[in-house]
Amino acid sequence: MYLLLAMLHVLIGENLCNVHAIRARCSGWDELSSLAAEFTPELAASYAGVDADTIRTLAREHAAARAAVLYARIGVCQQVTGTLTHWLVNTVNAVTGNLDRAGGQMFATPPVDAARFVKYLPMGHEAWTDSSGRYRSFRSELPVAALAQEMLTEGAGRMRAMITYSGNPVLSTPQRGRLDAALDSLDFFVAVDMYVTETSRHADIILPPVSQLEREDLNILFPVFSVRNNLRYDARVFDPPG
């Protein structure tokens, strides 16, 4: 986050931004300039672990390159400044004219635009919390950090059943081993999984799915993230067993 803010400071302060691209596609320039004004490379260096001269070089070379793009996904977003950091990635790409152009940050036109349907998901306008009151809901969901406690807390709202689908939350969630024990307190647990994992071994029933080779598939997810428009159909190779 600090690295990107300092890069913005250099881009704006040294007039390295693409004025034409900003006028054509962006708003909030004054607010952005004000935000980046105090984040000098010297200030950011101690937080980012990157020295000030290197930050200036990164900003200047990014602005001068014929084609350049900043790219970030899962690793960046899974921490407390994830939303702001992703916004800054897009912002640097935008002000240098590298947004939605060849050689920069591209956006496909997918055959099935799944993002259009996001607006139909429940937004959870009525805020509610877990039983402890610590975790608030978002889009009618609680963070998985509350999962083990919801199974173990006695009372009318105690979680008594669960279904997992190709997931291994015993290993993938921040439970410090508590979820492994909490799963045994459920009245009923169904896992859809090809394997007996650290999670599915607790299940009352494991339902095996078909493999990728045992089903035909028209992928509508990955074309959303592609840089070129595409659609791929995968034929079934083997008939699944009964």
C-alpha positions, 0 to 999 in steps of 0.5 A: 500500500505504501509503495503504491501511494509513494509511486502515485506521489512521484507520478503526480508530483513529476507530471508523469501521468497520462492527462488524456487518459485521465480526462477520458476515463477518470474522476476525482483527480483533485481528491487523488492528488490530495491523498498522495501528497503526503506520501513521499518516497522517504516516508513510505520507504520505512513502511514498504521496505523499499528505499526511496530511490527505488520507489522513484525509479519504479514510478518513472519506468512504469510511466515511461514504458511502452506497455506496463501493468501492475497486477495483484489478486489473491495474495494482496487482498487477504490482509487488512489493507487489501481493498485499498491496495487493489484500488491503488493498483487500478489507480496507478494503471489508470493514471499512467494510461494503462487501463483497458489497453493492449499491453496494460490491464485488459478486460474481456467481454465474456460470453456469460458476464457473471459480474452482471448478476452480482447485483442480484445477490442479497446485500444484507442491509440489515446488519447482524452478528455472530453469537458473540457480537464480535463479527458483523455480517456482509452480504448476509454472510459471516466471516469464517473466523466465527465458524468454530465458535458458532458450533461450540456456543450453546444456545438457540442459534447454535450451528448443528449441521453443515455442508462443505463442497470441495473445501478443507476449512480445517486447514484453510481457515484461521481457527488455530485447530479449533474447527477440527474439534468443533466439527465433531459437535455437529449433529450432521455434516455432509461433505462433497469431496473426492478425497478424505481430507482433514475436514471431510473425515468428520463427515457423516456422509461423503458424496463423491463428485465426478472428475473433470474428465467425467463431465462435459463443461462449458467454463463461464468463470475464467473468461471473465478474467481473461485478456482476450475474449474466449469460450471453451467447451470440454467434452466428456472423456469417460462416463462416470460410474454409477 
